[in-house]
């Protein structure tokens, strides 16, 4: 083949390829448009699903927050009730000690026993009783402040003070009363 023929075939081939390329380009554009439409549809669906999931999660979060708030209120109510019962218990201890002191004094005086020896012990017992009331009220203040360390310290202080009060009554006051009774009525020793 001659040079011109070769060039003519090449030009025809190139022109044919260009036309083929243009027709392929047209099909690709249609496919691209279809693909874009499909992608846009899928994207819209995904966005819709994401929005629905967000709304669902927001609703769940709101429900959980409300439930947590209800639990907090419930726990606060329980704490308040516990504090009231504890305060009532320590008030009962304090009034019980005061009543015992009064009853002991009255009984000893009715029996004709000199209570002057025991008065110092009774005064000390009243001071310890007042200390129990003071520590119990400071524990309530700590609960109002909601400070865990302070609450822990006040609880330990209260336990110590109540134990000290009981020990004082059982180990000091009761033996002193028995001694006073035995001194006044020696006939009871036999």
KAGIWO-V19423 format. One record per pair of residues at least 12 apart in sequence whose C-alpha atoms are under 6 Angstrom apart, sorted by the first residue. I is the first residue (numbers start at 1). GAP is how many residues later the second one is. D is the distance in whole Angstrom. If there is no record, write none. Layout:
i->I gap->GAP d->D
i->I gap->GAP d->D
This chain:
i->94 gap->35 d->6
i->113 gap->71 d->6
i->128 gap->37 d->6
i->132 gap->29 d->6
i->135 gap->23 d->6
i->139 gap->15 d->5
